[in-house]
Amino acid sequence: MNIWWIMLAGGALTFGMRLFFIYLFGRLEVPETMRRALRFVPPAVLSAIILPELLIRSGKLDLSLGNSRMAAGLVAVVVASITKNTLLTILAGVAALLILQFVM
């Protein structure tokens, strides 16, 4: 039963924090420079999560041609820059990873 209380408390805290900031930003005038800066937060966070998964293998930096994750990531970057479509980028990256892992 304790796990359920922990999950409910975590959900309530998360909801409360998000509601607080939505309410706060609805009441305050956010400077334009802050708005421009906040647009870069999601790409920065995603890069910090994804890049280590692509480049670090067994605790070491792996920039070799045998790194199928890095190659699939490069395919995804190319597709993203050409199409500007998130779904196609994800599908191309996953397909490239599956093909490369099968081949290698």
Secondary structure by P-SEA (a helix, b strand, c coil): caaaaaaaaaaaaaaaaaaaaaaaaaaccccaaaaaaaaaaaaaaaaaacccccccccccccccccaaaaaaaaaaaaaaaacccaaaaaaaaaaaaaaaaaac
